[in-house]
Amino acid sequence: MQNEHPPNYRRKLSPLKIASYAGFAVGALVLVCVPALLFFPDPLVNRFIKPRITKAFAKAYPAYSLRIADMNYSVLKNRFGFDSVALSAVDGTFSGNVDSFSVSGIGWMHLLWGGKLAPNDFASSVVDAQDIVLSFPQSHYELRCGPLRLSVPDSEIVVEALKLQLLDDDEQFFAGSKFRKTRFRLVVPYTRVMGFACLELLQGKIYRTSSVQIHDAFLDILVNKDKPSAKDSSRPSPLMPNQILSSIKGTLQVDSLSIMNGRLNYGERFTVGSKPAMITFDNMQVLAESIANHGDRGAALVIHAQGIFMKAATMNVLMSIPVASPEFSLQYSGSLSRMDLSALNSYLETAEQIRIKAGVLEAATFEINVASGRASGTLQAVYRDLSFAVINKDTRSEKGFFDGIASFIANTFKIRGSNVPDKSGSIKIGEVKCIRQRNDSFFRFVWHALRSGVKDVVGF
């Protein structure tokens, strides 16, 4: 009897069993990965996520180099932390460093499967950074700030302890050029930006915010007039507001910017190491509206400002700067309250070798128009009993023989000692005439245009 054997064949798995095995495999993977992510996330993040970040950045911005120290990750808070981040330009024109940096709320899981970060992945993100330093070696400046917090859900940025300062000291900065330069220092203890369109910024569409509030800012400006102005047209001159706005790529739109309790010092130095001639503004309240880099022909940046001038009088200024103008143009007007004119000596003694001995300003108003860098306008000043002395440039003494002669002639024959309404109610009105020089900064030109009207009234 011949034994019959069943045919040899592979058993086929049913779809139900395939699904159960797959579920078991996925479950096992989850059981392995979840504890790993909960208890040992940092090695995974540094192994898989950090290389993808640096690779994506290098591809998007080949002109810059990004270096990230160790990363850490909190699963419960969905927060990435960076011990430090360094960014630098390949050509050496820029470098930056952040000592501590964290980002929470990023949708990042699709990166593990080869996905790319998109702006919407940051819709719930909050960024916290500490000790940010940005250096610009060619311009000799660096920007520092302490805590910075950016909340995408709240559309808000808060920056503390911001400072713009030189990489060198003043003397090294000025010694780097044989021509006249302007040095800036800026300290801003607290800044808050509200209504910030974070996702639009990430998409590269627009820089838009509803409000910027700056508290207790201090801006210090110094010009070294001990050197000649640059006559070489190939050398860059200080940018004017219209040039700064037009240089911004993309669309900028800030509804309002307010400065509360600000201070401004403007100085002109006439010899190396000497005390500069100073103009000061304290307790400044500034409101700038309609800040933009695009607009129709009539669009203008409008600035309202009030402050204490030379610690002696209240000055109010209204300024309008056309947004779309290719030339440096603006209009500004204002008023000055009663003041003792000797308060101007901190500027006049150094800049003009003049010391005001007596004089009281009752009130002053001015209206100035600037078209293509040429200022014209009028200044009305009511003052009385003005007298001054010519002083020695080196000794600051007014007792020299020739200084005394010059003072006598000026007080007797040249200057207008009083400018009060006559019987017809008319007074001398000063004519404003000033042409912007190549390396005049914005603040210097605005001040010198106003000063030209003062000189015309007084008779300097």
RAVEN-V946612 format. One record per residue. N is the residue number from 0. BURIAL is I if it has 9 or more other C-alpha atoms within 8 Angstrom, else O. D_FIRST is the distance of its C-alpha to the first C-alpha in whole Angstrom. Layout:
{{N	BURIAL	D_FIRST} {N	BURIAL	D_FIRST}}
This chain:
{{0	O	0} {1	O	4} {2	O	6} {3	O	9} {4	O	13} {5	O	16} {6	O	19} {7	O	21} {8	O	25} {9	O	28} {10	O	29} {11	O	32} {12	O	35} {13	O	37} {14	O	41} {15	O	42} {16	O	40} {17	I	42} {18	O	45} {19	O	45} {20	O	44} {21	O	47} {22	O	49} {23	O	48} {24	O	49} {25	O	52} {26	O	53} {27	O	52} {28	O	54} {29	O	57} {30	O	57} {31	O	57} {32	O	60} {33	O	62} {34	I	63} {35	I	64} {36	I	66} {37	I	68} {38	O	68} {39	I	68} {40	I	69} {41	I	71} {42	O	69} {43	I	67} {44	I	70} {45	I	72} {46	O	68} {47	I	67} {48	I	70} {49	I	73} {50	I	72} {51	O	72} {52	O	75} {53	I	77} {54	O	75} {55	O	75} {56	I	79} {57	I	79} {58	O	78} {59	O	80} {60	O	83} {61	O	83} {62	O	87} {63	I	86} {64	I	85} {65	I	83} {66	O	82} {67	I	81} {68	O	81} {69	O	78} {70	I	77} {71	I	76} {72	I	74} {73	I	74} {74	I	71} {75	O	73} {76	O	76} {77	I	74} {78	I	77} {79	I	77} {80	I	80} {81	I	81} {82	I	83} {83	I	85} {84	I	85} {85	I	87} {86	I	88} {87	I	90} {88	I	90} {89	O	89} {90	O	93} {91	O	94} {92	I	96} {93	I	95} {94	I	93} {95	I	92} {96	I	91} {97	I	89} {98	I	89} {99	I	87} {100	I	85} {101	I	83} {102	I	81} {103	I	79} {104	I	78} {105	I	76} {106	O	73} {107	O	71} {108	O	67} {109	I	66} {110	I	68} {111	I	64} {112	O	62} {113	O	65} {114	O	67} {115	O	71} {116	O	74} {117	O	76} {118	I	79} {119	O	78} {120	I	76} {121	I	79} {122	I	80} {123	I	80} {124	I	81} {125	I	84} {126	I	85} {127	I	87} {128	I	89} {129	I	91} {130	I	94} {131	I	94} {132	I	95} {133	I	96} {134	I	98} {135	I	99} {136	I	101} {137	O	103} {138	O	105} {139	I	105} {140	I	104} {141	I	101} {142	I	100} {143	I	99} {144	I	98} {145	I	97} {146	I	94} {147	I	93} {148	I	91} {149	I	89} {150	I	87} {151	I	86} {152	O	85} {153	O	89} {154	I	90} {155	I	92} {156	I	93} {157	I	95} {158	I	97} {159	I	99} {160	I	101} {161	I	101} {162	I	104} {163	I	104} {164	I	106} {165	I	107} {166	I	105} {167	O	108} {168	O	112} {169	O	114} {170	O	116} {171	O	113} {172	I	112} {173	I	115} {174	O	116} {175	O	113} {176	O	115} {177	O	118} {178	O	118} {179	I	119} {180	I	116} {181	I	115} {182	O	113} {183	I	111} {184	I	110} {185	I	108} {186	I	107} {187	I	105} {188	I	104} {189	I	102} {190	I	101} {191	I	99} {192	I	97} {193	I	96} {194	I	94} {195	I	93} {196	I	90} {197	O	88} {198	I	85} {199	I	87} {200	I	88} {201	O	85} {202	O	84} {203	O	87} {204	I	89} {205	I	92} {206	I	94} {207	I	95} {208	I	96} {209	I	99} {210	I	101} {211	I	101} {212	I	104} {213	I	105} {214	I	107} {215	I	110} {216	I	109} {217	I	112} {218	I	112} {219	I	114} {220	I	116} {221	I	118} {222	I	119} {223	I	121} {224	I	124} {225	I	125} {226	O	123} {227	O	123} {228	O	121} {229	I	119} {230	O	120} {231	O	117} {232	O	115} {233	O	112} {234	O	112} {235	O	110} {236	O	112} {237	I	112} {238	O	109} {239	I	111} {240	I	109} {241	I	109} {242	I	107} {243	I	105} {244	I	104} {245	I	103} {246	O	101} {247	I	98} {248	O	95} {249	O	94} {250	I	96} {251	I	98} {252	I	99} {253	I	100} {254	I	102} {255	I	105} {256	I	105} {257	I	108} {258	I	109} {259	I	111} {260	I	113} {261	I	113} {262	I	115} {263	I	116} {264	I	118} {265	I	120} {266	I	122} {267	I	123} {268	I	124} {269	I	127} {270	O	127} {271	O	124} {272	O	124} {273	O	126} {274	O	126} {275	I	125} {276	I	127} {277	I	125} {278	I	124} {279	I	122} {280	I	121} {281	I	119} {282	I	118} {283	I	116} {284	I	115} {285	I	113} {286	I	111} {287	I	109} {288	I	108} {289	I	106} {290	I	104} {291	I	102} {292	I	102} {293	I	102} {294	I	104} {295	O	106} {296	O	110} {297	O	111} {298	I	109} {299	I	110} {300	I	110} {301	I	112} {302	I	113} {303	I	115} {304	I	117} {305	I	119} {306	I	120} {307	I	123} {308	I	125} {309	I	126} {310	I	126} {311	I	129} {312	I	129} {313	I	126} {314	I	125} {315	I	123} {316	I	121} {317	I	119} {318	I	117} {319	I	115} {320	I	113} {321	I	112} {322	I	108} {323	I	107} {324	I	111} {325	O	110} {326	O	113} {327	I	115} {328	I	116} {329	I	117} {330	I	120} {331	I	121} {332	I	124} {333	I	125} {334	I	127} {335	I	129} {336	I	131} {337	I	134} {338	I	134} {339	I	136} {340	I	136} {341	I	136} {342	I	133} {343	I	132} {344	I	133} {345	I	130} {346	I	129} {347	I	133} {348	I	134} {349	I	131} {350	I	131} {351	O	134} {352	I	136} {353	I	138} {354	I	139} {355	I	139} {356	I	142} {357	I	143} {358	I	141} {359	I	139} {360	I	137} {361	I	137} {362	I	134} {363	I	133} {364	I	130} {365	I	129} {366	I	127} {367	I	125} {368	I	123} {369	I	121} {370	I	120} {371	O	118} {372	I	120} {373	I	123} {374	I	125} {375	I	128} {376	I	129} {377	I	132} {378	I	132} {379	I	135} {380	I	136} {381	I	139} {382	I	140} {383	I	144} {384	I	145} {385	I	143} {386	I	144} {387	I	143} {388	I	143} {389	I	142} {390	I	141} {391	I	140} {392	O	137} {393	O	136} {394	O	138} {395	I	138} {396	O	142} {397	I	144} {398	O	147} {399	I	147} {400	O	150} {401	O	149} {402	I	146} {403	I	149} {404	O	151} {405	I	147} {406	I	147} {407	O	150} {408	I	150} {409	I	147} {410	I	148} {411	O	151} {412	O	150} {413	I	147} {414	I	144} {415	I	145} {416	I	145} {417	I	145} {418	I	143} {419	I	144} {420	I	145} {421	O	148} {422	O	151} {423	O	149} {424	O	145} {425	O	144} {426	I	143} {427	O	141} {428	I	138} {429	I	136} {430	I	134} {431	I	131} {432	I	130} {433	I	127} {434	O	125} {435	O	121} {436	O	121} {437	I	118} {438	I	117} {439	I	118} {440	I	116} {441	I	115} {442	O	117} {443	I	120} {444	I	121} {445	O	121} {446	O	123} {447	I	126} {448	I	126} {449	I	127} {450	I	129} {451	I	131} {452	I	132} {453	I	134} {454	I	136} {455	I	137} {456	I	138} {457	I	140} {458	O	141} {459	O	139}}
